[in-house]
Amino acid sequence: MARTCTQSTIEKLDALGWFPNFPASPAWAVSAFWDAQHSRPMSYERERRMCLELGIAPPPPMIYAPACEDCGSVHTGRCNGIDNPVVIVKRQRPAKPAWVIEATANLAALLEARQ
């Protein structure tokens, strides 16, 4: 799902009313304002630029967490660099129904008969 404008920014835009200073604003700001009001996809950088252009507080900066050196996932600590690593256990596959086993056997018998 694409990122949209934050709810706090949308509330600030609603408080401004219809687009303020429409003739004096650049076209990209008008487009960004429209996209924010109609929940269209918007990057963080575009939202920040729009807020600065309109004179409202921009959203808080995004904080990037470094990836794990062992698995590449985002979490704290290291997963494979410890003595007792966490083992992910896969769920066991359920047993095949009887009709599937019978159909597979019948198909195998037909294929053997053809040869």
Sequence and secondary structure as in RCSB ss.txt:
>XXXX:A:sequence
MARTCTQSTIEKLDALGWFPNFPASPAWAVSAFWDAQHSRPMSYERERRMCLELGIAPPPPMIYAPACEDCGSVH
TGRCNGIDNPVVIVKRQRPAKPAWVIEATANLAALLEARQ
>XXXX:A:secstr
   B  HHHHHHHHHH S TTTTTS HHHHHHHHHHHTT B  HHHHHHHHHHHTS            TTT    
SS SSSSSS             HHHHHHHHHHHHHHHHH 
